[in-house]
Every structure is written in structure tokens, then in C-alpha cells.
Amino acid sequence: MRVLLFTGKGGVGKTTVAAATAVRAARAGHRTLVMSTDPAHSLADSFDIELGPEAREVIPLLWAEQIDAQSRLEENWREIQEYFISLMNWAGVDAIQAEELSVIPGIDEIFALIDVKRYVEAGRHDLLVVDCAPTAETLRLLSLPEVMNWYIERIFPVSRGVVKTVRPILSRVTSLPIADDRVFGAVERLHRNLDAVRRILTDEEVSSVRLVVNPEKMVISEARRTYTYLSLFGYRVDTVVVNRIIPDDVTDPYFGKWKDIQAEHLATVHESFEPVPILTARLFDREMVGVELLEEMGGEVYGELDVMDILHRDQPIRIRRRGSSYVLSLRLPFAGKEDLDVHRRGEELYIKVGNYKRNLVLPQTLQRLSVREASFEGDQLEVRFAREPGPARTGAAGERK
């Protein structure tokens, strides 16, 4: 089974591209399910039909659903939420306010990911297309299993052991609600589910992320940042779809300047993401709503490609600590160390090897450091980051300390 996740800045047309991909896959004979984790839920608008929390057949071999976030919240968060509510009630928080405060913003979107695990394990489909929330929310969703895994492995066992030890004592001296095994069990189940989702989504043979952008400066900047962070967490981007390009046959002078601007931005997309394939879709003269128009758009984007294929295989960016430095590793197949040029500019790292160019937005950890050296290890470019050496401290006699 293949899993394709579509994300991009709000308004770039990612839902339309995701729906078009699903239609094209179904027309090619693949049993396809497309689902939305975006709270805006515009998937139904793309198909121009009513969609609900249960998968509905749209055309032969294609089903679609819009996840009911509230029901997923009830299934996965209720026991933990009840404990938080009792804790806040004990602290004097009004019952209604406690109910509202116990729901962490965005957590319903997180539980939507658990449906990925459910459908993959069921094995009833060949392809699962996920229309994700806009990029900022997607990053939060996809990074949560990693963060929660750290907590569960290191802090959770200690916390659970301490609670078991002190519960008999605290119950005699205070009415403070103490988490019981039911609450800890709910946390463990949630962790197992999210960890299973993480394993599915980081499996190169199963899952790919497809970034959707418009030829606009701010959109491309956010997509580049998204690409960096997806790579850090081990999620593979196998294509970038540039949507709403003004066609060549539009000759009205009004659009001339816009076409020139888009051409510049397209060059930036190629420099930033290649060798990841860059697919394109023109700006259509109508809203792409309904199966027929979505099928047309799918043909525009993919051409002769099979949407089920893994369109690009690459080792994601890796960052690891080495002593007091950090080393960023990037696979550059077929590149040599001659004509190597690596330099920092603000929050970006510019890499040029022969005709190969890549601009990376650095994560926060590396933005505070300087590039100290770059070298090749096999087909891996390794860039070492470290702090600039500070001035040596001297004693009264001027000796170095």
C-alpha cells in the first residue's frame, strides 16, 4: 500500500491537487481512499458532493471522507481529558472552562493521523491520499510522535512509578486528584498509535510527502522551510507540485509582468528542491471542481507518470552532534568535490557542486552557528557547524587561561 501526504501553505490548491491525484489513481485501476485532516474540510467542495466521517464512494475504486475530529477526540483523549478536568475543578476552575481548557489546540488534527494506521493495517486499499492541514499544522502533527516517543521512553516510566509510590500517602492528606493506571494506560495507547503512524510515514517504501506551492516568494520560502523540517524528522518528499502557472498562450500585456515574476520564482523552486522532481499545473480558466475537471488536472500534473510510483528516492537531511559541533549531512549523488561552494547567508545555507545547486533553510539549532568546513564522505556532503571562537581570556600577567 502507498500513502501520499499533500501539504502546502493555505490557499495554494493542495486539496485540489490531492483530489486530482486520487481521481487519477482510481481511473488507473487502483483502489484509492482520499481523506482530509485539514479542519477547513474543503475536500467535499473539490468533489462537489457531501462527505462525512465515513468513507463514501465517489466513483468506482475511489472513496473519500472528511474525518470527524470530535469523534476522534472522544476515542483517544476522553480518559486523559477527564483527569485534566478533575484536576482543574479541584483547583477551582469552572466546569465549562475546565472542559474547554482540557482540549489542547490542534490535538484533534493529531488524532486524525491515527486513521492512517487504521487504513494501512486494514489493507483494503492500494493508495491512501491524505489532504493535510497547512504546513505549520502539518509539521506539528508529524513531529508529535517523535517528541512523545522521547517523553514516553524517558520521563513517563519515572512519573508513573512516582505516582504509584506517593498515591497512598497523598490520598490520606489531600483531595488532589491523582492519575491512576487508567489514565496512564490511555497515554500509552495514544503513544503506541502515534508511534505506529510515525513508522508508517517514515517508511520510504510506503509513504511520500508531496509539497504543493504557487510561484510566489512567500509560498516558496515556507515550502523550503517545510522541506528542511520534514527531512529532519525522516519524512521523504518525492515531488514538488507548482500550481497555477500562467500559461504561455496568455498574451494579454496585463499578465506579462506576472509571467516574468513567475519565471523567476520557478527558477528558485528548481534551485531549492532539485533533484526532487518538479511537476507543474497551469492556472485554469475555471474552478477545478468535480470529478471530470479533477481528472483533467491530474493529467496536467502527472502526464505519463503513475501517481503510485515513488517519484524520487533520497536520504533526508541528517544532523548529528559531533563533540561541540553539529554536522549536517546531505546526499549528493553523482556530485564531486571539485568546484564545491558552501556558504551561509542569514538563515539559509547555499550549496553549489558543479551544476548542482541547493538552498536550504537551516533549523534553529544551526542558525546560531557558523559554517566551519565542508567535505565529502562517499556521496554525502558533510557541513560542520560550530560557534565562532571567542577571545581568549587573560590573567593579570596577560597569560592565556
Secondary structure as GFF3:
##gff-version 3
##sequence-region A 1 401
A	DSSP	beta_strand	2	7	.	.	.	ID=ss1
A	DSSP	alpha_helix	14	27	.	.	.	ID=ss2
A	DSSP	beta_strand	32	36	.	.	.	ID=ss3
A	DSSP	alpha_helix	43	47	.	.	.	ID=ss4
A	DSSP	beta_strand	56	59	.	.	.	ID=ss5
A	DSSP	beta_strand	62	66	.	.	.	ID=ss6
A	DSSP	alpha_helix	69	90	.	.	.	ID=ss7
A	DSSP	alpha_helix	95	101	.	.	.	ID=ss8
A	DSSP	alpha_helix	107	112	.	.	.	ID=ss9
A	DSSP	alpha_helix	114	122	.	.	.	ID=ss10
A	DSSP	beta_strand	127	131	.	.	.	ID=ss11
A	DSSP	alpha_helix	135	154	.	.	.	ID=ss12
A	DSSP	alpha_helix	156	173	.	.	.	ID=ss13
A	DSSP	alpha_helix	181	201	.	.	.	ID=ss14
A	DSSP	beta_strand	207	213	.	.	.	ID=ss15
A	DSSP	alpha_helix	217	232	.	.	.	ID=ss16
A	DSSP	beta_strand	237	245	.	.	.	ID=ss17
A	DSSP	three_ten_helix	253	255	.	.	.	ID=ss18
A	DSSP	alpha_helix	256	273	.	.	.	ID=ss19
A	DSSP	beta_strand	278	282	.	.	.	ID=ss20
A	DSSP	alpha_helix	291	302	.	.	.	ID=ss21
A	DSSP	beta_strand	318	322	.	.	.	ID=ss22
A	DSSP	beta_strand	325	331	.	.	.	ID=ss23
A	DSSP	beta_strand	340	345	.	.	.	ID=ss24
A	DSSP	beta_strand	348	353	.	.	.	ID=ss25
A	DSSP	beta_strand	356	361	.	.	.	ID=ss26
A	DSSP	alpha_helix	364	367	.	.	.	ID=ss27
A	DSSP	beta_strand	370	377	.	.	.	ID=ss28
A	DSSP	beta_strand	380	386	.	.	.	ID=ss29
###
